[in-house]
Amino acid sequence: MTHHRLSAPGAPAEARLLLVEDDEVIRNTVRMLLERYGFTVATAADGLTGLEIFRETDPDLLLLDVMLPDLDGIGLCRRVREFSLAPILMMSARGDTLDVVSGLEAGADDYVVKPCESAVLVARIRSLLRRASFSPDTVAGRDGTAGDTDGTTVTFGDLTIDTRGMEVRRDGRTLALTPTELRMLLEFAASPGVVLERRTLLSRVWDHAWHGDTRVVDLHVQRLRAKIGAERIETVRGFGYKLRR
């Protein structure tokens, strides 16, 4: 897997987006909306064409519908995750639990339910782009500690976080983390042993105000555990999660 390039901090409005949506009216409406906000938008009407365009153009963000002809949104998300860490925002017409969970498990970073207010959609896109460009020089523990550190690396057992190179290694092997997974891990690493509530993670990682839905947090914790070790992140029932020291 190749790492998607990181843009300069600040989530530039001129970021290049790929919108994959089979409904022509919705596709054109969303494209014109995003172009008014300064984004450059390429479009595709089906999953296979979307995959081809993605490979050719390497966009900064992929925005796709769940229900697509030829290759559905879940399948497209999985295929893209085989070679790219670019942010992925999925759109679900129903907000159905199965759609949401399947999309997040396939590698999506976030989701919105259609119809979605334009301000909400643009805010979600900008949040994902900011996360993709996130590159702190150091991870400073909020409790004053950050594991064993030399100022640029943080170590927790077999897990090492290079905060300057933005690389995470486990037993010396570099892990391919999406920007969202990396941001979440940095939040845990900044407060080792401290329980982080789901709404706290929603605020810090996704820039979401608390809205009662924590599936996006839980699914990303599962994905992060699969990469760094299930035992590394502990569930504190009724509260949230914490990184074991």
Buried (B, 14 or more C-beta within 10 A) or exposed (E): EEBBEEBEEEBBBEBBBBBBBBBEEBBEEBBEBBEEBEBBBBBBBBBBBBBEBBEEEBBBBBBBBBBBEBBBBBBBBBBBBEEBBBBBBBBBBEEEEEBBBBBBBBBBBBBBBBEBEBEEBBBBBBBBBBBBBBBEEEBBBEEEBBBEBEEEBBBBBEBBBBBEEBBBBBEEEEBBBBBBBBBBBBBBBBBBBBBBBBBBBBEBBBBBEEEEBBEBBBBBBEBBBEBBBEEBBBEEEEEBBBBBE
